[in-house]
């Protein structure tokens, strides 16, 4: 199913006429702040820390009139004309084994890992496409603060600590360069209701993760030209933090899927970049997601429920499920 969906979205993307990329939206001088959390406790299954446990993001996106000249020249050389923005974000992600009750951790289970990254992005929008280039720099390991945040929160709410953090991945410098293109393809209109498809292609390279991703989302609602889908913490399929409401109240519901071909993952694989705990990764990873977005009064509230296939051999428990919620505010 994932492979068929991915191939369909790729075919739709490459068939777009070249003239589409020439249309530009109006300039937008608003700055946008986004606060986001992804958590495995938001799940249809038993609430527990497992696998991708939590992801936090605080992001800022500039107005289209605040792009430095060197960045604007780079954007035009990569994508031609478009309304550009620059962005900065800080993310922290926590990964744990399925069994967090033992110490040291099971060597055949996912290693404990915290990831702290700073992201620097250049974005270019046309009326029907969004292009993003992101450079991410940070650290994997104790310096990320993953253990302190997780067990500190457990103390706060009266839960027992996860005991195996002593065997987490050691401090390792991490970097990644990501390029993504998303297209917005109107499908049909039913009275006041609009529908569209958002095929997307993503490539990420670096010592954190080397992967290619293809996906598509389908939406139903009003004001679909206000954004390019809901934001996600990478490597999730993300529409990005920037949005420009085209009506006083915009909304949509969506469903989509993506497939990833993963050549390397620092959080799973022992290699020249690190020793220590590791498992055997699965090279093809799929996700399904569904949710909604609401835009009003200069704010956007989004939610996505995500189900993910196994990322390493021996992963038990079926699909890994988590929720992703974000609030973005324009100033």
N, C-alpha and C positions, 0 to 999 in steps of 0.2 A: 504494500500500500504506500509506504513512504517513498519508494523508488518511483512509482507511477506518478505520485503527486509532484515530486521534484522534477521529473522529466517534463511534465506538463507545464510547470511554471517556467522552466528554462526555455521551452519552445515558445511560450508566449512572450518572454522577454526579448529573445533575439529576433522575433518577427516584428518588433515595433518599428514604425517608419522613422527615418532620421529627422523629419520635420518636427516630431513631438518634442525633441530635446531643446528646440529653439524657443518655445513658449515659456515666459517667465511670470511668476506671481508678482504682486505688488511688493515694494519694499516694506519691511516691518521693523520698526525701531525698538520694539519691546525686548527687554531682557527676560529670561525665563529661568526660574529656579525649580529644581525637581528633587523631591525626597522620595526614596523608594525602599521597600523591603520585600525580600523573597524569603519564604520560610516553609520548611517541610512540615511544620505543625498544622498548616492549613491544608489538610489532606482528608480524603474520604476514608483512608485507612486508619490504623491505630496511631495516635499521636506519639511520636518518638523522634529523638535525634537519630538521623541516619543519612549517610551519603551526602548529597548537597543539602546542608542543614539550614544555612542562613546566608543571605546576601543583602548588604546595605549599600545604598548609593546616595551621595549628595552631589548634584550637578548644577552648573551654570552654563547658559547658552546666551551668547550676545545677540543684540539686534543686528540687522543687516547693514547698518551704517557704522559698525565698530570693528570691521575686519582690517587688520594691518595690511599694508600694501604688499608685503612679501607673500602673505598668505593668500591674498586675492589673486596675485599673479600665478601662484601655484595652482589655485583652484581653476582658473581659466585655462591654464595649460593642460590640466588633467581632464576637465569636463566641458570646456567651452563656457558660454555665458550662463549665468544663473544667479539667483539671490543667495548670497553666502553668509554664513555665520561661523564663529569660532566658539568652542566650548571647552570647559575644564570640569572634570568630575573626579571624585574620590570614591573608591569602592573597597569594601572588605567582605570577603566570602569565607565561610567555614565549611569544611568537609570532615566527616567522621566515618568510622566503620559502621556497619549495621549493628554489631554488638559493641556497645560502649560501656559495658559493665565489667570488663576484664582489663587487667594491666599486667604485663605489656599487651598491646593490641594483637589480635590474631594476624599473623603474617600473611594469611590468605584472604584477608578482608581489606577494604579500601583503607589506605593510610590516613591518619589524622593530618590535616593541613589547614593552615590559615593563609589567606592571600590578601595582601594590601597593595592597591594599585592606584596610581594617578594617571588620568587619561587626558590627552590633549587632542582635540578634534577640529577638523575643518569640514564644513557641511555646505552643500550646494543644492538648491531646490530649483526645479522648473515646475511648470504647472502639473506635469505628469510623472516626474521622477525625482528621487532624492539620492545624492551621492555623498558618501561619508568616508573620510580618511582619518584614522585614529592611531596615535602612538601611545602605548601604555607602558609605564615603568613602575617597578615596585619590588616587593620582596615576598617570598614564600617561606614560612617557618615561624619560629617563636616571635620574631620581631614584628610580625603582622598583628599581634595582639589577639589572635583567635581564641587561644585558651583562656586568657583573662576575661574576654567579653562573654564567652559561653558559660564558664563556670561562675563568673561573677553574677550573671543574670540568674543562673540556677540558685545561687545563694539568696538572691533577692526574692524569688518566688517560692523558696522552700523546697526545691527539688535537689536530688543528689547530684554530685558532680560527675562528669565523665572522667573516668579514671585513667584512660590510656594516653593522655596528651604527652606523657614523657617519652613516647616513641614516635612523636610527630616528625614530619620531614624537617630536616635541618634548614637553617637560614640559607636561602639561595636567591640571588638577584634574578629578577624576572622581567622580561620585556616582550612586547608583541606589537606588530604593525598590522592593522586591519583595514581592509577596503571593502565597502559594501555599496551596492546599487539596488534601490527599490523602485518599482514602477507602480503607478496607480492607473488601473484600467477600468473605466466605467463599464458596467454590464447591462443594466436595465433600470428603469424607474417605474414604480408602481404607485401612482398617485403622488403623494408627498414623500414616499419612501425611495431611497436610492440604494443601489447595490454596486459593489465593485470588487476587484481582485487586486491583491498586492503581491506579485511575484518578486522575489529577492534573491540575489546572489552575494555571497560573502566569502572572502578569503582572509585567513589570518596566518601570519608567520612570525616565528620568534622562538625563544627557548621556553616560553610558557606553554604554547600550544601551536601546532601546525595543523590546519584543517581547512576544508572547503565546505561550504554549506549552501544548500539551495532549498527554498521554501516558498510557501504561498499562504496568504490569508484571504478569506472572503468575508465581506462586511455588509450589513444591512442597517440603515439608519438615515439620519439627516445631517447635512453638513460634512459629508465624507471628505471633501476637499480641504478640510481644516488641518489634517495631519496625514501621516503615512503609517498609521498603526500605533499600537501601545508600546511604551518603552519596556525594555527588559535589561537585566544585568547580563553582560556577555558571559558565555557564548550563546545566550538565547537569541532567538529571532526577534529583533527590535525595530520598531518604527522610529525610534529616536525621541529626544526630549523636546524638540522644537514643534510648536503648533501655533496656528494662526486662525482663530475662529472666524468662519465666514457667515455666521448667523448668530443671533443672541443666545440661542440654546441649540447646541449640536450634540448628537449622541449616536452611538452605534453599538451593535452586538457583533461578535466576530467568532470565527473558528478557522483554524489553520493547522498546518503541519510543516515540518522541515526535516531534512536528512543531512547528516554531517559525515564526511569522510575524514577520519582523524588519523594523521600520520604520526603524531607525537603529542603526548600530554605529560608535562612535568609532574603533575599531581598523581600520576599513576605509574609512570615508567622509570625504571632505573636505567641510567645512560651515562654518557660522558659528562652530563650537566650535574648529576648528583648520584650519590649512593643511597644507602638506607632503605627504608620500607618501600615495597613496590608490589604491583599485581600485573597480570597480563591484560592489557586493554583490548576492547572490542573496537575494530576500526570503523564500523558503521553504526552510528547512533541516531535514533529518530526521536522526535518530539511531536506531540499533539497538544494544542492549546486552544482555549476558548474563554471568552469573557466579554467585557463591555468597557466603554469609555463615555464620559459625560463632560461636556465643556460649557461653562456659563460663568459670567462675572469675572472673566479673565483667569479662570482656573480650569484645570483638567484633572479629573479623577479617573483612574483606570484600574482594572483588575483583570488578571489572567490566571486561569487554572491550567497547570501544565502536567502532562504525563510523559515520562521519558523512559525509553528502553534502556537495557543494561549497558553500562560503560566498561565493564571488565568481566572477564571470564570467572565464573563462580559466584557472581552477584545473585543473591536470592531475594525473594519477596515480591517478584513481579515488577510491574511498572513503578518507577519512582515518581511520586506525586508531590507537588508543592504549589503554593499560591504566590502571586506576585502583585503587589499593590503599589501605586505611585500617585503622588499629588504634585502637580506642576502649577506654578503661579507666575503670571506675567506682570512685569513692573515697567 
